[in-house]
Amino acid sequence: MALSFTSAFNPEVVVYDCMDELSAFKFAPASLKQNEAELLRKADIVFTGGQSLYEAKKHSHQNIHPFPSSIDKEHFFKGRRNMSEPSDQKKIPHPRIGFYGVVDERMNIELIGEVAKNRPDWHIVIIGPVVKIDPSTLPTYSNIHYLGSKTYDELPSYLGGWDIAIIPFALNESTQFISPTKTPEYLAAGKPVISTSIHDVVHPYGTNNLVHIADSTSEFIDAAEKILSDTDKNTWLTKVDEFLTDVSWNNTWKKMMALIDEKVKEKQSFKSKIKEKQYV
């Protein structure tokens, strides 16, 4: 959408960092797809925020690369330590099943409601703002706790107090290409995760048995019961840490910069050859 006020620019390199299929979101501008098509024509490099988004757009550009969600491991590793409980979570009984993120049309609120209704002894903690949906449509059982928005710095202290972390996204157009950053964040905090079958969570996290995949209420409850009854998580946690060894935003940035630098050199070399021909 920034094309409307950047068309006069003459950059050396144009990078399109495509983080999601935003045209599938509620209230997306009608011109978004048209602008994206123009941006793809102008871009020298395209990055996608996940593998599924790459698969969907790989034929739209000749220089496109997938970069799934990464992580600030040290920040979320704090969730493994004995941090002081936030005051608004301290009195919520265990087991606690938690989610943080924007609560919008991507959320499977029916699934959350059904789990809460069927297991009143489990307490579901929801952290984040309610956006683009009517708050009155949210389930309001006594064991669902909406704690509102929290800062990035506060997240590990909430996450550390959960028994299970969840990614309860609906399977619809707005989640088709999503690559939830919270997946590696939850895992870095040492929390078992249950997610619906979002493509970029199933692959690679589900297929590597790092995350439980559940779409129905019964599947979700079965997965949670299995997690809560598991008294030895060390083998799983070792696999998690091995998987996350090279996953970091610094590594992602280095790989991106290598591709950008390569394109800059390529274009500079091309310009130099053009000047040489003109001189001759």
C-alpha positions in Angstrom: 0.0 0.0 0.0 3.0 2.3 0.3 3.4 2.3 -3.4 1.0 5.3 -3.6 3.6 7.6 -2.1 6.9 5.9 -3.1 6.5 5.7 -6.8 8.9 8.6 -7.4 11.7 6.9 -5.5 14.6 5.4 -7.4 16.0 2.8 -5.1 19.1 0.7 -5.8 17.2 -2.5 -4.7 13.6 -3.1 -3.9 12.8 -5.9 -1.3 9.2 -7.0 -0.8 8.9 -8.7 2.6 5.5 -10.5 2.3 4.5 -11.5 5.8 1.0 -12.8 5.1 -1.8 -13.0 2.6 -3.3 -9.8 3.9 -5.9 -9.6 1.2 -7.7 -12.5 2.9 -8.2 -10.5 6.2 -11.3 -8.7 7.2 -11.6 -5.1 5.9 -8.6 -5.5 3.6 -8.4 -2.6 1.1 -9.8 -3.5 -2.3 -6.6 -2.2 -4.0 -4.3 -4.5 -2.0 -4.0 -7.3 -4.6 -3.5 -4.8 -7.5 -0.8 -3.0 -5.5 0.9 -6.3 -4.7 1.0 -7.3 -8.4 2.7 -4.0 -9.1 5.2 -4.5 -6.2 6.0 -8.0 -7.5 6.9 -6.4 -10.9 9.1 -3.8 -9.2 10.8 -6.0 -6.6 14.3 -7.3 -7.0 13.9 -9.8 -4.1 10.8 -11.2 -2.4 10.8 -12.8 1.1 7.8 -14.7 2.4 6.9 -15.1 6.1 6.6 -18.9 5.8 6.8 -22.0 3.7 3.1 -22.2 2.7 3.2 -18.5 1.6 6.3 -19.3 -0.5 4.6 -22.2 -2.2 1.6 -20.0 -3.1 3.8 -17.1 -4.5 6.9 -18.9 -5.8 5.7 -18.6 -9.4 5.0 -14.9 -9.1 8.7 -13.9 -8.9 12.0 -15.2 -10.1 13.9 -14.3 -6.9 11.7 -15.4 -3.9 12.8 -17.0 -0.6 10.9 -18.4 2.4 11.8 -17.1 5.9 9.5 -18.8 8.5 9.0 -17.1 11.9 12.1 -17.0 14.0 12.6 -16.2 17.7 14.4 -14.2 20.4 15.3 -17.4 22.3 16.9 -15.7 25.4 13.8 -13.6 25.9 11.3 -16.5 25.9 13.7 -18.9 27.7 12.9 -16.8 30.8 9.6 -18.7 30.8 11.5 -21.8 32.0 12.7 -20.0 35.1 10.9 -19.4 38.4 9.6 -15.9 37.6 7.3 -14.1 39.9 3.6 -14.6 38.9 1.8 -11.6 37.5 -0.9 -10.4 39.9 -3.8 -11.0 37.5 -2.7 -14.6 36.8 -1.5 -15.6 40.2 -4.9 -16.7 41.6 -6.0 -18.6 38.5 -6.0 -22.3 39.4 -4.0 -25.0 37.5 -4.0 -26.6 35.1 -3.7 -23.5 33.0 -3.9 -23.5 29.2 -2.8 -20.3 27.7 -2.8 -18.2 24.5 -1.3 -14.8 23.6 -1.9 -12.9 20.5 -4.6 -10.9 18.7 -8.1 -12.3 19.2 -9.7 -11.8 15.8 -11.3 -13.7 12.9 -8.4 -16.1 12.9 -9.4 -17.5 16.3 -11.5 -20.6 16.7 -13.5 -19.3 19.6 -16.0 -22.1 19.3 -13.2 -24.6 20.0 -12.1 -22.7 23.1 -15.6 -22.5 24.4 -16.2 -26.2 23.9 -13.0 -27.2 25.7 -13.9 -24.9 28.6 -17.4 -26.3 28.8 -16.3 -29.9 28.7 -13.4 -29.5 31.2 -14.5 -26.9 33.8 -11.5 -27.9 35.9 -9.1 -26.6 33.3 -8.5 -22.8 33.2 -7.9 -21.1 29.9 -5.9 -17.8 29.9 -6.3 -15.5 26.9 -3.9 -12.6 26.5 -4.3 -10.0 23.8 -6.6 -7.4 22.3 -10.0 -8.3 20.7 -9.9 -6.8 17.2 -12.4 -6.8 14.3 -14.8 -9.2 16.0 -17.6 -8.4 18.5 -16.4 -9.1 22.1 -19.9 -10.3 23.0 -19.4 -13.4 20.7 -16.5 -14.6 22.9 -17.3 -17.6 25.3 -17.7 -16.4 28.9 -17.4 -19.5 31.0 -16.0 -19.0 34.5 -12.8 -20.9 33.6 -11.9 -18.6 30.7 -9.9 -15.6 31.8 -9.4 -12.7 29.4 -6.4 -10.7 30.8 -6.2 -8.1 28.0 -3.1 -6.8 26.3 0.4 -7.3 27.8 3.8 -5.9 26.7 6.4 -8.0 24.9 8.6 -7.9 28.0 5.7 -9.3 30.2 5.0 -12.3 28.0 7.6 -14.7 29.5 6.2 -14.2 33.0 2.7 -15.2 31.9 3.9 -18.0 29.7 6.0 -19.4 32.5 2.9 -20.0 34.6 1.0 -22.1 32.0 0.9 -25.9 31.8 0.1 -25.9 28.1 0.3 -23.2 25.4 -2.2 -23.2 22.5 -2.6 -22.0 19.0 -6.4 -22.3 18.5 -6.7 -20.8 15.0 -9.6 -21.4 12.8 -9.0 -23.0 9.4 -10.1 -20.3 7.0 -8.8 -17.9 4.4 -7.1 -15.6 6.9 -5.0 -18.5 8.4 -4.2 -20.4 5.2 -0.7 -19.0 4.9 0.0 -18.0 8.5 3.3 -18.9 10.2 2.7 -18.2 13.9 5.7 -16.6 15.6 4.3 -17.9 18.9 5.1 -21.5 18.0 8.8 -21.3 18.5 8.3 -18.7 21.3 6.1 -21.2 23.3 8.6 -24.0 22.7 11.6 -21.8 23.8 9.8 -21.3 27.1 9.6 -25.1 27.4 5.8 -25.3 27.1 4.0 -28.2 25.5 1.9 -26.8 22.6 -1.4 -27.8 21.1 -2.3 -26.3 17.7 -5.0 -26.7 15.1 -3.7 -28.0 11.8 -2.2 -24.8 10.5 0.1 -25.8 7.6 3.2 -24.0 8.8 2.7 -25.5 12.3 2.1 -29.0 11.1 5.2 -28.7 9.0 7.7 -28.8 10.6 6.6 -28.8 14.2 3.9 -31.4 14.1 5.7 -33.8 11.8 8.7 -33.6 14.2 6.5 -34.4 17.2 7.3 -31.1 18.8 3.7 -29.9 18.8 0.4 -31.7 19.2 -2.1 -31.1 16.4 -5.8 -31.1 17.2 -8.8 -29.7 15.3 -11.8 -31.1 17.2 -12.8 -30.7 20.8 -12.2 -34.4 21.5 -8.8 -34.3 19.9 -7.8 -31.2 21.8 -8.9 -32.7 25.1 -7.1 -35.9 24.4 -3.9 -34.1 23.6 -4.1 -32.0 26.7 -4.8 -35.0 28.9 -1.8 -36.7 27.4 0.4 -33.7 28.1 -0.9 -33.3 31.7 -0.3 -36.9 32.5 3.3 -36.9 31.1 5.6 -36.8 34.1 8.9 -36.8 32.1 9.2 -34.1 29.4 13.0 -34.2 29.3 13.2 -36.2 26.0 10.8 -33.9 24.3 12.5 -30.8 25.6 15.9 -32.0 24.3 14.3 -32.4 20.9 12.9 -28.9 21.1 16.2 -27.4 22.0 18.0 -29.3 19.2 15.4 -28.1 16.7 15.7 -24.4 17.9 19.6 -24.5 17.9 20.0 -22.4 14.8 16.7 -20.6 14.9 17.1 -16.9 15.7 16.2 -13.5 14.2 20.0 -12.8 13.9 20.4 -15.8 11.7 17.3 -14.9 9.6 18.7 -11.3 9.2 22.1 -12.6 8.1 20.6 -14.8 5.4 18.3 -12.0 4.2 21.3 -9.5 4.1 23.4 -12.0 2.1 20.7 -12.2 -0.5 20.2 -8.4 -0.6 24.0 -7.8 -0.8 24.2 -10.3 -3.7 21.5 -8.5 -5.6 23.1 -5.1 -4.9 26.5 -6.4 -6.3 24.7 -7.9 -9.3 22.9 -4.6 -10.2 26.1 -2.6 -9.6 28.0 -4.9 -11.9 25.3 -4.6 -14.6 25.4 -0.8 -14.4 29.2 -0.8 -14.6 29.1 -2.9 -17.8 26.5 -0.6 -19.3 28.7 2.4 -18.6 31.7 0.6 -20.1 29.8 -0.1 -23.3 28.7 3.5 -23.5 32.3 4.6 -23.0 33.5 2.3 -25.8 
